[in-house]
Amino acid sequence: MNLMLGPQVGIVVKDKHDISFYINLFEFYLVKLEHLMSLYTVGTPDFIVIHLKEILVEDSIKIGQLSKIDLPNSLINVRVLRSEAS
């Protein structure tokens, strides 16, 4: 049986790792695990799997850069976008 403790959490690693953030995240999930175990009266899990996935985002699609991408006019109806934003 596989269970999830909650939604996925994104971690941004730049020049160095923030160990205190990792510790806080671990403690947060430990509390969630203890709470989940108390709700369902289950024992301690045999093991915990943490999935890590590196995501490389192109600079052209990062926040603040999206408006600079040249999209074909046929892709977006500007009139519809303006009326939905109002």
Residue pairs with C-beta under 8 A, 6 or more apart in sequence:
3 36
5 29
5 32
5 33
5 36
6 29
6 32
9 25
11 21
11 22
11 25
33 45
33 48
36 42
37 43
37 44
59 65
60 68
60 69
61 69
